[in-house]
Each structure stands twice: as structure tokens, then as C-alpha cells.
Amino acid sequence: MKAKKIFIISLIIMIITVVCMGINWFISPFSDIVIRIIGGIMLIDLFVLSYSTVKLKSKRN
């Protein structure tokens, strides 16, 4: 159950960061420091998302 909660939270964070990147590209550019922070959050979240996905898949088998 813990891996599922982590998966859902990290998926929500990933969606938020992708939306922020889309806003940066198509609507209004953010400052450099904001882009770097969003990128760092996205990199950390990508690791957590992949880890929780593997944990969920291994529990099902």
C-alpha cells in the first residue's frame, strides 16, 4: 500500500512539472532559476516514480 501512495504522489508531481514546462514553452517563459528548480524536481521525481513502479509490478507477481 505504501508503494501505491508513493506512486500516486510522484505521478501527480510529474504531471505538475510537465505542465510547468509546457507553460514555459508555449505561454510565458520562466526565469532560469525556476527552470533549473523544476528540472531538478523532475529528475528526482523520475527516480522515485520508476522505483515505485518497479515495486508495484514486483508485488503483483
C-alpha positions as CSV (number, residue, x, y, z in Angstrom):
1,M,0.0,0.0,0.0
2,K,2.9,2.4,0.7
3,A,4.3,1.9,-2.8
4,K,1.0,2.8,-4.3
5,K,0.7,6.0,-2.4
6,I,4.3,7.0,-3.3
7,F,3.5,6.1,-7.0
8,I,0.4,8.3,-7.0
9,I,2.1,11.3,-5.3
10,S,5.1,11.1,-7.6
11,L,2.8,10.8,-10.7
12,I,1.0,14.0,-9.6
13,I,4.3,15.8,-9.1
14,M,5.5,14.7,-12.5
15,I,2.3,15.9,-14.1
16,I,2.7,19.3,-12.4
17,T,6.3,19.7,-13.6
18,V,5.4,18.7,-17.1
19,V,2.6,21.3,-17.1
20,C,5.0,23.9,-15.8
21,M,7.4,23.1,-18.6
22,G,4.6,23.4,-21.1
23,I,3.7,26.8,-19.7
24,N,7.3,27.8,-20.1
25,W,7.5,26.7,-23.7
26,F,4.1,27.9,-25.0
27,I,2.7,30.7,-22.8
28,S,5.3,32.6,-20.8
29,P,9.0,31.9,-20.2
30,F,10.1,31.4,-16.6
31,S,13.4,32.7,-15.2
32,D,16.5,30.5,-15.4
33,I,16.5,29.6,-11.7
34,V,12.8,28.4,-11.9
35,I,13.6,26.2,-14.8
36,R,16.6,24.7,-13.0
37,I,14.5,24.0,-9.9
38,I,11.7,22.4,-11.9
39,G,14.3,20.3,-13.8
40,G,15.8,19.1,-10.5
41,I,12.4,18.2,-9.1
42,M,11.6,16.4,-12.3
43,L,14.9,14.4,-12.1
44,I,14.3,13.4,-8.5
45,D,10.7,12.5,-9.2
46,L,11.6,10.4,-12.2
47,F,13.8,8.2,-10.0
48,V,11.0,7.9,-7.3
49,L,8.4,7.2,-10.0
50,S,10.4,4.5,-11.6
51,Y,11.3,2.9,-8.2
52,S,7.7,2.8,-7.1
53,T,6.6,1.4,-10.4
54,V,9.0,-1.5,-10.1
55,K,7.9,-2.1,-6.5
56,L,4.3,-2.2,-7.6
57,K,5.0,-4.5,-10.5
58,S,7.1,-6.9,-8.4
59,K,4.3,-7.1,-5.7
60,R,1.7,-8.2,-8.3
61,N,3.8,-11.1,-9.5
